[in-house]
Amino acid sequence: MEFCSGVDSLSRAQANQPRAGDMLGRLFMTGEINRDQHEAGVLYAQHRVDYDRAMLAQRLVTAGDPLDRGGYDARDGTDPDYRTFVRRVVARHARVRQALGACHDPLAGMVLDAVVLEEREMWNFVGTLRLALNAVGRVLR
């Protein structure tokens, strides 16, 4: 937390708060993004978890299992609940990508992914991040 205190202009008390544990929280605590933008970032992170889960992980046939008797995912993608989940998440992802494209900033998606998903410090792109969070917030709320 000493690191957060020195680099991000947070006081020692702020640096000890749980929200200071990620880049999005530090941006919120320093006033670079507002509460709605912070919530949009949290929703986007959850959306990406759902999107990654929606992509079916097929089991692999290996030389040690020529009869393909199992893998870590025995689903074949035909379960109705899974198919409904995939359709919903993929449609939502398309709306998110469309909203990011409407920002008219070609770096919006990259900056959003870098800050929210990869925890990169991109202080020079806070304006682009704000645009991206506002767009994503309109879709995911």
PyMOL CGO cylinders between C-alpha atoms (Angstrom):
from pymol import cmd
from pymol.cgo import CYLINDER

trace = [
    CYLINDER, 0.00, 0.00, 0.00, 3.01, 2.32, 0.35, 0.3, 1, 1, 1, 1, 1, 1,
    CYLINDER, 3.01, 2.32, 0.35, 3.31, 2.06, -3.41, 0.3, 1, 1, 1, 1, 1, 1,
    CYLINDER, 3.31, 2.06, -3.41, -0.29, 3.20, -3.96, 0.3, 1, 1, 1, 1, 1, 1,
    CYLINDER, -0.29, 3.20, -3.96, 0.21, 6.07, -1.56, 0.3, 1, 1, 1, 1, 1, 1,
    CYLINDER, 0.21, 6.07, -1.56, 3.22, 7.44, -3.37, 0.3, 1, 1, 1, 1, 1, 1,
    CYLINDER, 3.22, 7.44, -3.37, 2.37, 6.86, -7.01, 0.3, 1, 1, 1, 1, 1, 1,
    CYLINDER, 2.37, 6.86, -7.01, -1.37, 7.53, -7.18, 0.3, 1, 1, 1, 1, 1, 1,
    CYLINDER, -1.37, 7.53, -7.18, -1.50, 10.59, -4.88, 0.3, 1, 1, 1, 1, 1, 1,
    CYLINDER, -1.50, 10.59, -4.88, -3.52, 8.69, -2.30, 0.3, 1, 1, 1, 1, 1, 1,
    CYLINDER, -3.52, 8.69, -2.30, -3.19, 9.38, 1.38, 0.3, 1, 1, 1, 1, 1, 1,
    CYLINDER, -3.19, 9.38, 1.38, -2.05, 6.54, 3.62, 0.3, 1, 1, 1, 1, 1, 1,
    CYLINDER, -2.05, 6.54, 3.62, -5.63, 6.11, 4.88, 0.3, 1, 1, 1, 1, 1, 1,
    CYLINDER, -5.63, 6.11, 4.88, -6.97, 5.94, 1.31, 0.3, 1, 1, 1, 1, 1, 1,
    CYLINDER, -6.97, 5.94, 1.31, -4.26, 3.51, 0.25, 0.3, 1, 1, 1, 1, 1, 1,
    CYLINDER, -4.26, 3.51, 0.25, -5.35, 1.12, 3.02, 0.3, 1, 1, 1, 1, 1, 1,
    CYLINDER, -5.35, 1.12, 3.02, -8.93, 0.94, 1.77, 0.3, 1, 1, 1, 1, 1, 1,
    CYLINDER, -8.93, 0.94, 1.77, -9.96, -2.17, -0.20, 0.3, 1, 1, 1, 1, 1, 1,
    CYLINDER, -9.96, -2.17, -0.20, -11.00, -0.07, -3.19, 0.3, 1, 1, 1, 1, 1, 1,
    CYLINDER, -11.00, -0.07, -3.19, -7.38, 1.03, -3.65, 0.3, 1, 1, 1, 1, 1, 1,
    CYLINDER, -7.38, 1.03, -3.65, -6.50, -2.57, -4.54, 0.3, 1, 1, 1, 1, 1, 1,
    CYLINDER, -6.50, -2.57, -4.54, -7.21, -2.15, -8.24, 0.3, 1, 1, 1, 1, 1, 1,
    CYLINDER, -7.21, -2.15, -8.24, -6.53, 0.52, -10.83, 0.3, 1, 1, 1, 1, 1, 1,
    CYLINDER, -6.53, 0.52, -10.83, -10.19, 1.36, -11.35, 0.3, 1, 1, 1, 1, 1, 1,
    CYLINDER, -10.19, 1.36, -11.35, -10.64, 1.93, -7.62, 0.3, 1, 1, 1, 1, 1, 1,
    CYLINDER, -10.64, 1.93, -7.62, -7.56, 4.14, -7.43, 0.3, 1, 1, 1, 1, 1, 1,
    CYLINDER, -7.56, 4.14, -7.43, -8.83, 6.23, -10.35, 0.3, 1, 1, 1, 1, 1, 1,
    CYLINDER, -8.83, 6.23, -10.35, -12.12, 6.66, -8.52, 0.3, 1, 1, 1, 1, 1, 1,
    CYLINDER, -12.12, 6.66, -8.52, -10.45, 7.55, -5.23, 0.3, 1, 1, 1, 1, 1, 1,
    CYLINDER, -10.45, 7.55, -5.23, -8.27, 10.20, -6.88, 0.3, 1, 1, 1, 1, 1, 1,
    CYLINDER, -8.27, 10.20, -6.88, -11.32, 11.74, -8.56, 0.3, 1, 1, 1, 1, 1, 1,
    CYLINDER, -11.32, 11.74, -8.56, -10.25, 10.88, -12.11, 0.3, 1, 1, 1, 1, 1, 1,
    CYLINDER, -10.25, 10.88, -12.11, -13.49, 8.95, -12.71, 0.3, 1, 1, 1, 1, 1, 1,
    CYLINDER, -13.49, 8.95, -12.71, -16.86, 9.34, -11.03, 0.3, 1, 1, 1, 1, 1, 1,
    CYLINDER, -16.86, 9.34, -11.03, -19.00, 6.77, -9.20, 0.3, 1, 1, 1, 1, 1, 1,
    CYLINDER, -19.00, 6.77, -9.20, -21.07, 5.89, -12.29, 0.3, 1, 1, 1, 1, 1, 1,
    CYLINDER, -21.07, 5.89, -12.29, -17.93, 5.29, -14.33, 0.3, 1, 1, 1, 1, 1, 1,
    CYLINDER, -17.93, 5.29, -14.33, -16.45, 3.13, -11.57, 0.3, 1, 1, 1, 1, 1, 1,
    CYLINDER, -16.45, 3.13, -11.57, -19.63, 1.05, -11.43, 0.3, 1, 1, 1, 1, 1, 1,
    CYLINDER, -19.63, 1.05, -11.43, -19.59, 0.73, -15.22, 0.3, 1, 1, 1, 1, 1, 1,
    CYLINDER, -19.59, 0.73, -15.22, -16.04, -0.62, -15.01, 0.3, 1, 1, 1, 1, 1, 1,
    CYLINDER, -16.04, -0.62, -15.01, -17.06, -3.19, -12.41, 0.3, 1, 1, 1, 1, 1, 1,
    CYLINDER, -17.06, -3.19, -12.41, -20.04, -4.24, -14.58, 0.3, 1, 1, 1, 1, 1, 1,
    CYLINDER, -20.04, -4.24, -14.58, -17.75, -4.51, -17.60, 0.3, 1, 1, 1, 1, 1, 1,
    CYLINDER, -17.75, -4.51, -17.60, -15.35, -6.77, -15.70, 0.3, 1, 1, 1, 1, 1, 1,
    CYLINDER, -15.35, -6.77, -15.70, -18.27, -9.05, -14.75, 0.3, 1, 1, 1, 1, 1, 1,
    CYLINDER, -18.27, -9.05, -14.75, -19.53, -8.97, -18.32, 0.3, 1, 1, 1, 1, 1, 1,
    CYLINDER, -19.53, -8.97, -18.32, -16.14, -10.13, -19.60, 0.3, 1, 1, 1, 1, 1, 1,
    CYLINDER, -16.14, -10.13, -19.60, -16.13, -13.00, -17.08, 0.3, 1, 1, 1, 1, 1, 1,
    CYLINDER, -16.13, -13.00, -17.08, -19.56, -14.04, -18.41, 0.3, 1, 1, 1, 1, 1, 1,
    CYLINDER, -19.56, -14.04, -18.41, -18.39, -13.66, -22.01, 0.3, 1, 1, 1, 1, 1, 1,
    CYLINDER, -18.39, -13.66, -22.01, -15.34, -15.83, -21.39, 0.3, 1, 1, 1, 1, 1, 1,
    CYLINDER, -15.34, -15.83, -21.39, -17.56, -18.45, -19.72, 0.3, 1, 1, 1, 1, 1, 1,
    CYLINDER, -17.56, -18.45, -19.72, -19.92, -18.38, -22.69, 0.3, 1, 1, 1, 1, 1, 1,
    CYLINDER, -19.92, -18.38, -22.69, -17.23, -19.59, -25.04, 0.3, 1, 1, 1, 1, 1, 1,
    CYLINDER, -17.23, -19.59, -25.04, -17.57, -23.34, -24.70, 0.3, 1, 1, 1, 1, 1, 1,
    CYLINDER, -17.57, -23.34, -24.70, -14.37, -25.15, -23.78, 0.3, 1, 1, 1, 1, 1, 1,
    CYLINDER, -14.37, -25.15, -23.78, -14.43, -28.34, -25.83, 0.3, 1, 1, 1, 1, 1, 1,
    CYLINDER, -14.43, -28.34, -25.83, -12.65, -31.34, -24.51, 0.3, 1, 1, 1, 1, 1, 1,
    CYLINDER, -12.65, -31.34, -24.51, -9.51, -32.43, -26.25, 0.3, 1, 1, 1, 1, 1, 1,
    CYLINDER, -9.51, -32.43, -26.25, -8.89, -35.90, -27.61, 0.3, 1, 1, 1, 1, 1, 1,
    CYLINDER, -8.89, -35.90, -27.61, -5.46, -37.01, -26.54, 0.3, 1, 1, 1, 1, 1, 1,
    CYLINDER, -5.46, -37.01, -26.54, -3.33, -39.97, -27.45, 0.3, 1, 1, 1, 1, 1, 1,
    CYLINDER, -3.33, -39.97, -27.45, -3.83, -41.30, -23.92, 0.3, 1, 1, 1, 1, 1, 1,
    CYLINDER, -3.83, -41.30, -23.92, -7.63, -41.25, -24.34, 0.3, 1, 1, 1, 1, 1, 1,
    CYLINDER, -7.63, -41.25, -24.34, -8.39, -42.38, -27.90, 0.3, 1, 1, 1, 1, 1, 1,
    CYLINDER, -8.39, -42.38, -27.90, -12.03, -43.19, -27.07, 0.3, 1, 1, 1, 1, 1, 1,
    CYLINDER, -12.03, -43.19, -27.07, -12.61, -39.61, -25.89, 0.3, 1, 1, 1, 1, 1, 1,
    CYLINDER, -12.61, -39.61, -25.89, -14.11, -40.73, -22.59, 0.3, 1, 1, 1, 1, 1, 1,
    CYLINDER, -14.11, -40.73, -22.59, -13.99, -37.42, -20.89, 0.3, 1, 1, 1, 1, 1, 1,
    CYLINDER, -13.99, -37.42, -20.89, -12.27, -34.21, -20.41, 0.3, 1, 1, 1, 1, 1, 1,
    CYLINDER, -12.27, -34.21, -20.41, -12.77, -31.36, -18.08, 0.3, 1, 1, 1, 1, 1, 1,
    CYLINDER, -12.77, -31.36, -18.08, -15.90, -30.17, -19.92, 0.3, 1, 1, 1, 1, 1, 1,
    CYLINDER, -15.90, -30.17, -19.92, -18.30, -32.87, -21.03, 0.3, 1, 1, 1, 1, 1, 1,
    CYLINDER, -18.30, -32.87, -21.03, -20.91, -30.43, -22.34, 0.3, 1, 1, 1, 1, 1, 1,
    CYLINDER, -20.91, -30.43, -22.34, -21.39, -30.38, -26.07, 0.3, 1, 1, 1, 1, 1, 1,
    CYLINDER, -21.39, -30.38, -26.07, -23.12, -27.01, -26.28, 0.3, 1, 1, 1, 1, 1, 1,
    CYLINDER, -23.12, -27.01, -26.28, -26.64, -28.38, -26.67, 0.3, 1, 1, 1, 1, 1, 1,
    CYLINDER, -26.64, -28.38, -26.67, -27.88, -27.76, -23.12, 0.3, 1, 1, 1, 1, 1, 1,
    CYLINDER, -27.88, -27.76, -23.12, -30.83, -25.28, -23.46, 0.3, 1, 1, 1, 1, 1, 1,
    CYLINDER, -30.83, -25.28, -23.46, -29.77, -23.23, -20.44, 0.3, 1, 1, 1, 1, 1, 1,
    CYLINDER, -29.77, -23.23, -20.44, -26.25, -22.92, -21.78, 0.3, 1, 1, 1, 1, 1, 1,
    CYLINDER, -26.25, -22.92, -21.78, -27.48, -21.92, -25.24, 0.3, 1, 1, 1, 1, 1, 1,
    CYLINDER, -27.48, -21.92, -25.24, -29.74, -19.25, -23.74, 0.3, 1, 1, 1, 1, 1, 1,
    CYLINDER, -29.74, -19.25, -23.74, -26.85, -17.95, -21.63, 0.3, 1, 1, 1, 1, 1, 1,
    CYLINDER, -26.85, -17.95, -21.63, -24.58, -17.81, -24.68, 0.3, 1, 1, 1, 1, 1, 1,
    CYLINDER, -24.58, -17.81, -24.68, -27.12, -15.98, -26.84, 0.3, 1, 1, 1, 1, 1, 1,
    CYLINDER, -27.12, -15.98, -26.84, -27.74, -13.41, -24.10, 0.3, 1, 1, 1, 1, 1, 1,
    CYLINDER, -27.74, -13.41, -24.10, -24.06, -12.79, -23.38, 0.3, 1, 1, 1, 1, 1, 1,
    CYLINDER, -24.06, -12.79, -23.38, -22.99, -12.66, -27.03, 0.3, 1, 1, 1, 1, 1, 1,
    CYLINDER, -22.99, -12.66, -27.03, -25.79, -10.19, -27.85, 0.3, 1, 1, 1, 1, 1, 1,
    CYLINDER, -25.79, -10.19, -27.85, -24.79, -8.03, -24.89, 0.3, 1, 1, 1, 1, 1, 1,
    CYLINDER, -24.79, -8.03, -24.89, -21.14, -8.18, -25.99, 0.3, 1, 1, 1, 1, 1, 1,
    CYLINDER, -21.14, -8.18, -25.99, -22.13, -7.01, -29.48, 0.3, 1, 1, 1, 1, 1, 1,
    CYLINDER, -22.13, -7.01, -29.48, -23.97, -4.04, -27.94, 0.3, 1, 1, 1, 1, 1, 1,
    CYLINDER, -23.97, -4.04, -27.94, -20.94, -3.21, -25.79, 0.3, 1, 1, 1, 1, 1, 1,
    CYLINDER, -20.94, -3.21, -25.79, -18.63, -3.31, -28.80, 0.3, 1, 1, 1, 1, 1, 1,
    CYLINDER, -18.63, -3.31, -28.80, -21.05, -1.18, -30.82, 0.3, 1, 1, 1, 1, 1, 1,
    CYLINDER, -21.05, -1.18, -30.82, -21.17, 1.40, -28.02, 0.3, 1, 1, 1, 1, 1, 1,
    CYLINDER, -21.17, 1.40, -28.02, -17.38, 1.48, -27.83, 0.3, 1, 1, 1, 1, 1, 1,
    CYLINDER, -17.38, 1.48, -27.83, -17.24, 2.04, -31.58, 0.3, 1, 1, 1, 1, 1, 1,
    CYLINDER, -17.24, 2.04, -31.58, -19.66, 4.93, -31.23, 0.3, 1, 1, 1, 1, 1, 1,
    CYLINDER, -19.66, 4.93, -31.23, -17.19, 6.69, -28.92, 0.3, 1, 1, 1, 1, 1, 1,
    CYLINDER, -17.19, 6.69, -28.92, -15.29, 7.81, -32.03, 0.3, 1, 1, 1, 1, 1, 1,
    CYLINDER, -15.29, 7.81, -32.03, -12.04, 7.04, -30.26, 0.3, 1, 1, 1, 1, 1, 1,
    CYLINDER, -12.04, 7.04, -30.26, -10.27, 4.06, -31.81, 0.3, 1, 1, 1, 1, 1, 1,
    CYLINDER, -10.27, 4.06, -31.81, -8.42, 3.34, -28.56, 0.3, 1, 1, 1, 1, 1, 1,
    CYLINDER, -8.42, 3.34, -28.56, -11.52, 3.17, -26.33, 0.3, 1, 1, 1, 1, 1, 1,
    CYLINDER, -11.52, 3.17, -26.33, -11.79, -0.63, -26.27, 0.3, 1, 1, 1, 1, 1, 1,
    CYLINDER, -11.79, -0.63, -26.27, -8.08, -1.15, -25.82, 0.3, 1, 1, 1, 1, 1, 1,
    CYLINDER, -8.08, -1.15, -25.82, -7.81, 1.34, -22.96, 0.3, 1, 1, 1, 1, 1, 1,
    CYLINDER, -7.81, 1.34, -22.96, -10.90, -0.09, -21.25, 0.3, 1, 1, 1, 1, 1, 1,
    CYLINDER, -10.90, -0.09, -21.25, -9.54, -3.64, -21.42, 0.3, 1, 1, 1, 1, 1, 1,
    CYLINDER, -9.54, -3.64, -21.42, -6.08, -2.56, -20.30, 0.3, 1, 1, 1, 1, 1, 1,
    CYLINDER, -6.08, -2.56, -20.30, -7.27, -0.66, -17.23, 0.3, 1, 1, 1, 1, 1, 1,
    CYLINDER, -7.27, -0.66, -17.23, -10.23, -2.79, -16.14, 0.3, 1, 1, 1, 1, 1, 1,
    CYLINDER, -10.23, -2.79, -16.14, -9.05, -6.28, -17.06, 0.3, 1, 1, 1, 1, 1, 1,
    CYLINDER, -9.05, -6.28, -17.06, -5.25, -6.04, -17.05, 0.3, 1, 1, 1, 1, 1, 1,
    CYLINDER, -5.25, -6.04, -17.05, -4.83, -3.48, -14.23, 0.3, 1, 1, 1, 1, 1, 1,
    CYLINDER, -4.83, -3.48, -14.23, -2.52, -1.29, -16.31, 0.3, 1, 1, 1, 1, 1, 1,
    CYLINDER, -2.52, -1.29, -16.31, -1.83, 2.24, -15.22, 0.3, 1, 1, 1, 1, 1, 1,
    CYLINDER, -1.83, 2.24, -15.22, -2.72, 4.43, -18.17, 0.3, 1, 1, 1, 1, 1, 1,
    CYLINDER, -2.72, 4.43, -18.17, -2.89, 7.91, -16.67, 0.3, 1, 1, 1, 1, 1, 1,
    CYLINDER, -2.89, 7.91, -16.67, -2.38, 9.56, -20.06, 0.3, 1, 1, 1, 1, 1, 1,
    CYLINDER, -2.38, 9.56, -20.06, -5.55, 7.91, -21.38, 0.3, 1, 1, 1, 1, 1, 1,
    CYLINDER, -5.55, 7.91, -21.38, -7.98, 8.83, -18.59, 0.3, 1, 1, 1, 1, 1, 1,
    CYLINDER, -7.98, 8.83, -18.59, -10.08, 10.87, -21.04, 0.3, 1, 1, 1, 1, 1, 1,
    CYLINDER, -10.08, 10.87, -21.04, -10.44, 7.90, -23.37, 0.3, 1, 1, 1, 1, 1, 1,
    CYLINDER, -10.44, 7.90, -23.37, -11.22, 5.66, -20.40, 0.3, 1, 1, 1, 1, 1, 1,
    CYLINDER, -11.22, 5.66, -20.40, -14.00, 8.04, -19.31, 0.3, 1, 1, 1, 1, 1, 1,
    CYLINDER, -14.00, 8.04, -19.31, -15.55, 7.90, -22.78, 0.3, 1, 1, 1, 1, 1, 1,
    CYLINDER, -15.55, 7.90, -22.78, -15.37, 4.11, -22.81, 0.3, 1, 1, 1, 1, 1, 1,
    CYLINDER, -15.37, 4.11, -22.81, -16.83, 3.75, -19.31, 0.3, 1, 1, 1, 1, 1, 1,
    CYLINDER, -16.83, 3.75, -19.31, -19.70, 6.09, -20.14, 0.3, 1, 1, 1, 1, 1, 1,
    CYLINDER, -19.70, 6.09, -20.14, -20.51, 4.08, -23.28, 0.3, 1, 1, 1, 1, 1, 1,
    CYLINDER, -20.51, 4.08, -23.28, -20.29, 0.75, -21.49, 0.3, 1, 1, 1, 1, 1, 1,
    CYLINDER, -20.29, 0.75, -21.49, -22.34, 2.06, -18.59, 0.3, 1, 1, 1, 1, 1, 1,
    CYLINDER, -22.34, 2.06, -18.59, -25.22, 2.97, -20.89, 0.3, 1, 1, 1, 1, 1, 1,
    CYLINDER, -25.22, 2.97, -20.89, -25.31, -0.58, -22.24, 0.3, 1, 1, 1, 1, 1, 1,
    CYLINDER, -25.31, -0.58, -22.24, -24.75, -2.62, -19.09, 0.3, 1, 1, 1, 1, 1, 1,
    CYLINDER, -24.75, -2.62, -19.09, -27.08, -0.78, -16.69, 0.3, 1, 1, 1, 1, 1, 1,
]
cmd.load_cgo(trace, "trace")
